[in-house]
């Protein structure tokens, strides 16, 4: 596929793409858009930064424009669910940009902000609603929003939507929709167990996967540093002072951990912000704005908050904590090396994270180049804890394997140990059936 003109999209959409400077579809767009235009349910898997949003937004806009209808009061014709406020806002911005020549209405709904403007927009009705599941469910239960008129449902970052606890809310929401809707799942990763859940919502879906679930971005140089947990923050601050680092994302496992890391960096004279679910919407927007304009080029984020951070020029990704699921490692790396650029991903590994590291390397099928920055005490402790090599197994008393008495010099037949005759009532030594029976009966 050489350009968007060959995909069969409406002329106003092609004009909007030209306005944005887009001429050639990405692989996920080239494969997914024709299938969605046919009305198929779709499970689309591609790394982050490969254009998943346009892959569902463009055919969705085409569908709504081709079948003009009055936006239902209190409802919507198309619903896009997103796991985070940032991603919901980004998707809505893209919808408005791609649909600028179509005259379709849209709004975005998420928590952390006042509900009144959302209630007013929903009361009028919209063609396209972008929402986070929790806030939308609140509006539905309050009688503000109705979902019976949804023609197309999109779940973006579906693995995170289902894996991080949104499934009960999604199940309630989808139960209110028409069974005849078209449903699209797009995600950077799709572990097998999540795919099973997703299939409950998809009817005979077409499947598009432009990269394997376990693949990492080709242009990312990966590094691993073994380091004591107590020395991670000092090492991070040291590395972030490198002038080669332009804009960096730092991933922490918990919200409190992200706050601690950001505060330490600020204390070290490094402009940084933390972004996570406990931050207010104003704090999150300020952190993203200063990350984009370079005033605070270091952003410390949790995995769920990072969804939707679509910022060009991220040169480095630091995994301060290794993730609980190996798939998240792949997604984190995808934050850099976007749009054909290159990037570097550095992971810190404390001694208690070795099992997570093993799971990551098994998933991506490669050994990450590593260096050891642990203290001497930690190295000594690791060496002490390492399993000792076992000596080659031999015969009794350390006799080399295969060695024994010279041929013809065994015990006399019927003799016990030391050549003594067996005890009365006991079978001959070579007959061990009595012992085997004893073990089988649990009589150790």
SULGI-V98186 format. One record per helix or strand of 2 or more residues. SS is the DSSP state (~ for helix, > for strand). FROM is the first residue (numbers start at 1). LEN is the number of residues. Records with the same first field share a line. If there is no record, write none. Layout:
# SULGI-V98186
SS->FROM-LEN ; FROM-LEN
This chain:
# SULGI-V98186
~->4-4 ; 11-10 ; 27-11 ; 52-15 ; 85-14 ; 116-9 ; 133-9 ; 158-6 ; 167-8 ; 192-7 ; 229-12 ; 255-13 ; 281-13 ; 303-4 ; 326-8 ; 351-14 ; 376-10 ; 396-3 ; 417-3 ; 433-8
>->42-4 ; 76-7 ; 106-4 ; 126-7 ; 152-5 ; 182-6 ; 206-4 ; 220-7 ; 248-4 ; 272-4 ; 298-4 ; 316-4 ; 343-7 ; 370-3
